Amino acid sequence: MKITRLEDMKAFPEPRELSPEELKEAYALARASFTADDLQVFTEIDPGVSMEEFLAELEQSQKEIDQRRS
């Protein structure tokens, strides 16, 4: 089994059921290709959006929905 990078894909293969052996091989390949750089993405602090900004957007969305319903 070969894992192809998304950038190298020309077309997606048809989905199919994998045998237990193929699944085991796929998981092993995925674990082996997972690097420290991949993990680093999950350890960085994401500043996100402030609660005030989120609530303002939520209230604006609610107003738009209410106007459409009227």
Residue, then its C-alpha position, 0 to 999 in steps of 0.5 A: m500500500k502506498i500513501t500519496r500526498l494530497e498535492d500529488m493526487k490527480a484524482f481520488p480512487e474509488p472508495r473500497e473496503l480494506s481488509p484487516e491487513e490493509l488497515k493495519e498497514a495503512y495505520a502503520l504508514a500513517r503513524a510513520s509519516f506523522t512528524a514532529d512538525d505535524l504535531q507542532v500545529f496542535t501545540e501552538i496557542d490559537p489566539g482565536v476570536s474575542m468573546e465580544e466579537f463573537l457575540a456581536e457576529l452572533e447578534q448580527s446573524q440573529k437580526e438578519i434571520d429575524q428580518r428574513r422571517s418577518 
